Amino acid sequence: PAVSPQSPIFPASTMIADAEMSPAKARIEAAKRAQQEKLANRGYGELATPKADAAKSADSSALKPKTFAQLLAASVEQRESISGRLSDEEYALLEKKIRAAYPGLL
């Protein structure tokens, strides 16, 4: 006799495994969903919204490059918070390092 998906002994389908998800498969699917949500929060993947992309471009346009004076002031403040007041030699050395790191700034 031909085998049918439904057996006269069992009225429901014998493929119960298809109807229920195993715990391991459920964990895998949950991990996949979590990864997609994580990527969507960063603006990538299938779940990303166009609003997230627009917000990114608006934030990047609001950022202006710092001037040499701003970079120097931030560097001096950071260095002084660590080691105390800078001497004139240390200040000149720090200024020289910043000029080398950012050659296009005045």
Secondary structure by P-SEA (a helix, b strand, c coil): ccccccccccccccccccccccaaaaaaaaaaaaaaaaaaaacccccccaaaaaaaaaaaaabbbbcaaaaaaaaaaaaaaccccccaaaaaaaaaaaaaaccccc
